[in-house]
Amino acid sequence: MSDRAPSSGEHPSFLGSGRLAVVLLVLVVLAVVACGWALARAQQAPAGVGGAIRSTTARTTGMAAATRLTEKALSYRWNTFGADMRSAEAGMTPDFRAQYARSMAKVREQTMSDHVRLRASVVASSVVSADDHEVEALVFVNQVTATKGSAQRRVDQNRVLVTLARGAGDWQISQMKVF
Amino acid sequence: MAEARSWGLVNVVLGVVLVALVAATAFFVSQAPGQDPGRVSAQRASDEYAALTAAAGREAQAFLTVDYRHLDPTARAVLAGATGRFRTEYAKGLVHLRAAARHSRARSTGRVRVLGIGQLDARSAVVYVAADSTVSNTSTGHEPQPRYYRLRLDMKRVHGAWRTADLSFVS
């Protein structure tokens, strides 16, 4: 006990010394530099990534969603028009939903009068770019249109660029461009 | 004694700051590229994607470009990016292609609009290409007309480079 008493008495003076403060200050400055360097390195995009595929999981799930949601968005029948729209809108972001509703409003009258049945089938689906929040997919779609009083069915072979966004939930269509 | 207490307080604060900085540095280092297997995997996939789509794009562009006056450069470009059955069949068909192109005075300029990867593994891939071309020949009255294509390219890795093993139109 008597050996430890002087030692414990030295601690306060060491902790309270200005020299220790200088040493700690130098270490803090070095740590700030190291931390800045590590932060910059962590924020750096992986080499070779050019806005293409940053997530293989997003590529897989996004491509499946693009196929399913594109078929829904581009298919409708005159006698189930409202239900088809609601089903398609469930897979769209609010902004795109509004755009889709405006487009559908324009075709509604003719769809009803001509008893239009439009079925879209995806014949090929692929991913252009993908990250955890957004997927761009190139989808080849065949749209078969049948109308009242016509035995002929029209087939349109379309190329569709679909952008999907994912917030907290599932993938949703945020943009769609037929070209 | 009061001075020692002041220095003590300063040193404690500096010590806490130092520990926090060391912890933050360790965290950021762990997040850097090359440390996270997921990010390394994504980087590899992205590099692979770039090489694959570049090869498919070149091939589609070459395949859709025809000039009856200078067919050899096009043919060479197609053959350079081709392998297997596609290369053999294209080479075989060149005589007919030359004759038909000369006969119809065909000219076509291909333009790749969008490429996407359908399937991808270490040795093979399927790339879909949306491409346009402007075509003129005797049947168009030598007036340029637009054409729109949906292509499927089956790609194979040959000696580390992607080559087109099959090319077809998606109907």
Interface residues (C-beta under 8 A of the other chain):
Chain A: P12 S13 L15 G16 S17 G18 L20 A21 L24 L25 L27 V28 A31 V32 A34 C35 A38 L39 R41 A42 Q44 A45 P46 A47 G48 V49 G50 A52 I53 R54 S55 T56 R59 M63 V123 A124 S125 S126 V127 V128 A137 L138 F140 Q157 R159 L161 F179
Chain B: E3 A4 R5 S6 W7 G8 V10 N11 V12 L14 G15 V17 L18 L21 V22 A24 T25 F27 F28 V29 Q31 A32 P33 R39 V40 S41 A42 Q43 A45 S46 D47 Y49 A50 T53 R113 V114 L115 G116 I117 G118 V126 V127 Y128 A130 Y148 R150 R152 V170 S171
